[in-house]
Amino acid sequence: MIKAVVFDLDGTLYRGSQAIRGAPDALKKLRENGARVLFLTNAATRSRKDVAEKLCSMGIKAGKEEVYCSAYFLARYIREHYPDKTVFVVGERGMAEELAEVGIRHVERDAGIVAVGLDRQFTYEKLARAHEELGKGAILLASNKDSTFPTERGFMPGAGSIVASVETASGREAHVVGKPNCFGLEIIKQDHRLENKEILVVGDRIETDILFAKECGAKSVLVMSGVSKKKDIRNIVPDYVIESVAEFSLP
Ligand SMILES: [Mg+2]
């Protein structure tokens, strides 16, 4: 019995600033049928509030408390595991905002943690600073390792490309809190009192969304409106495949 549907965003509900055709109506119908609608994105550049506003502007009703982004997971992870540590941020405003909101202190020197996400103002100097902090013993965390993300310009380098440069310099491996790590699903289950079997994950990328559902024990739906195509289904097999979210109905 599915009680909550967790939707990926890019490639699933929208592409760039354009809603996928039929997405607003499909989600409205789902809400009318009593299902809880949640949103989960690996993007770490925007805060939950920004994402909720973007969805609302496309006609998709969304509240901040229904939105989960990897910047928020970073904040929750640090608060849970390292509440006393300070953070050097390689990331954008959304990430800094989520960390500040749970009271995590952002510093430029002597950080306990280096947190890395997509940063479109990334420079050699930031890489060097992160490297120095890691050399002094800081813990390395990452929002996600997505190699690319879809934009109006096509696929552009994602957080994974930046994380890789920090990892390469330091010889360390980042701990990832976004998909496919199950930390996000644990947070969603806690916040909404849900069990694995009550959750359905809908996404467009096999190696993040569908792998995430599989690893974490939830059912999954692959949509064809984004990155993955039917020919890409090999080892990681979704429970359902649909053309786009417009076709979505509860199983
Ligand atoms: Mg996606």
Residues whose N, C-alpha, C, O or C-beta is under 5 A from the ligand:
A	BS01	MG	D8 L9 D10 G11 T12 D204 R205
